[in-house]
């Protein structure tokens, strides 16, 4: 949890303090970044809403929870992580290439967190392997 906050602070700082993109590219990158910022927020919110009261900042499933397989979870297994990554990419495109570095760190961190979380989900829910086979995308629907 603390590392996630540090990565977010690093991304924001890199965007504000880093050198901006070259002037000819700025309008296009700002537009693409804005679209990705909105898409990232939407994916984050859809993931959180899909979990409802099961939402927790920790990757271990809650004792009273159930495996979510509908809504956005029918398209992607970890939409909250994916939303965060899309949001960070949008921020980097809208601000500075330096903000791509925290994004790369976030990808590595969330991939490791996903692996740990999926091991716990598989131990908790016997039908998780079938769900993982059916929903192939980890973070971003139709892409990744």
Secondary structure, 3 states (H helix, E strand, C coil): CHHHHHHHHHHHHHHHHCCECCHHHHHHHHHHHHHHHHHHHHHHHHHHHHHHHHCCCCCCCCCCCCCCCCHHHHCCCCHHHHHHHHHHHHHHHHCECCHHHHHHHHHHHHHHHHHHHHHHHHHHCCCHHHHHHHCCCCCCCCCC
